[in-house]
């Protein structure tokens, strides 16, 4: 084990002003023990200083773990990341203009690691066009201190592309399960392999160092060679971590279902009836049998839970961007892991599939939208969330669904007898005249032929050539008070406005596998009441806001 060193020795190897790349997805695959040692060295000796930190997916718990170890002023000079919300200290350094800071699409950064490894000049892609990453908008720059262009607009054969230039990698911090005497790394207890191989190759071919945190060593692997995820020829140093610094996820020390050691039973707990469940149910009604689907973090996680309740989890194939295919995705700080997965592939390969249009449907979060159907999930004033894989997914999936409560923040609703009553709205509106940042460009999506739907607990909208159109409202909801008064613009409203399915608001299963369980006469009655209410109002009040 000549390659084995301590976490403290690994920290000593990182020079001032180095370009440091970390692997991980929330807590999965993150080298927590080494990161802690680097932080301790900086607090004790003020070294390493002036680092350039690069990472693809968000890594942290929004408190003290993950990339939060690098949130000291002077420790980092520049950060290029796909998601910022899990390391709020880094976001604060960026918004206070104390570091150079860039937010690029998660999938692009994954692919950039592969292109660096291959000696290419950079990554050429359409991902990011007409969003805040496009240099015609913000170029992915977070603050005024960020002067260097990390994205260039190119036109090839009459089509626009974005070019993300390559750079050398000095140090890679990665993680695995078992290292042998030659430094070969297996990941039999890791939930995901992520982009570890691409990062290791990028660092090695840049003349940099590859340091891998593991939980154990062996003289010789007894696994088949295909189980080695990072070959020893790429590995310079190995650090054996303390168990507390090597959890499988930041929520669970170890779950054997994430590694295929056991087959876990599907979730049988029934979610309580709430706004989140109504949204998840309405989204489930859109899922087509046999579809390949992506579920985003947050509200879209409810779709998986509701599908399990309804016995429909096997009707379609759920995927998550770090590599899981099939099974039931985990939630919270275990998001990214999958129980009973059919397959788990490298993160760059998953984004190859996504970018090429492999997804049939995608369900993602809704933070802000506007009349044009633009969506912002990445920045809210001085609060940085980051785009993550959102841009890759939304630009390359034909059928998109944005899920979220109608207003943001604590709201109070009551659901009784198939009716929804709004007692108190959240303090922040989501349907604005203009979004703070364009993470998804609705006009561009419509021109590309994408189908876009917005699902909330009280209303459903679709994107049209003239803007957002209100198509459904919940039974019991008042159009003026509960919907229009909570929007900064008036959507298009036509005579085809219909009530949301009352099954969404009832206890027990919806029985989606048995259509028509609600008598047609009930739906007609609800629809007549709704239309009578609309026609009694001043028609000018509900004139379309767009077009």
Order of alpha helices (4+ residues) and beta strands (2+ residues): beta-alpha-beta-alpha-beta-beta-alpha-beta-alpha-beta-beta-beta-beta-beta-beta-alpha-beta-beta-beta-beta-alpha-beta-alpha-beta-beta-beta-beta-beta-alpha-beta-beta-beta-beta-beta-alpha-beta-beta-beta-beta-beta-alpha-beta-beta-beta-beta-alpha
